[in-house]
Amino acid sequence: METRAHHVIIGAFAIGVSIGSKGLDAVLIEFNGAIRKHLQSYYAYPELRKVVFELSSHVATMIESLPEGMRTRIVGSAISL
């Protein structure tokens, strides 16, 4: 019986952000549909400075969660309001 090694090939990634009236959701998604990281923030009101800070913080956290050699594989992003 032949044994084959299974190699996991990880491709490209995208970052998606949804900004709502009460909170912000951010996801790092592999192109095969797997969610690598999901971060959430909640606020009473979507004050611009708070939203920009949270958005920047979440995106930086997601990028830093990837090994350095994979960070260039982020090839897309989307924001929904």
Rosetta blueprint (number, residue, H / E / L):
1 M L
2 E L
3 T L
4 R L
5 A L
6 H L
7 H L
8 V L
9 I L
10 I L
11 G L
12 A L
13 F E
14 A E
15 I E
16 G E
17 V E
18 S E
19 I E
20 G L
21 S L
22 K L
23 G E
24 L E
25 D E
26 A E
27 V E
28 L E
29 I E
30 E E
31 F L
32 N L
33 G L
34 A L
35 I E
36 R E
37 K E
38 H E
39 L E
40 Q E
41 S E
42 Y E
43 Y L
44 A L
45 Y L
46 P L
47 E L
48 L H
49 R H
50 K H
51 V H
52 V H
53 F H
54 E H
55 L H
56 S H
57 S H
58 H H
59 V H
60 A H
61 T H
62 M H
63 I H
64 E H
65 S H
66 L L
67 P L
68 E H
69 G H
70 M H
71 R H
72 T H
73 R H
74 I E
75 V E
76 G E
77 S E
78 A E
79 I E
80 S E
81 L L
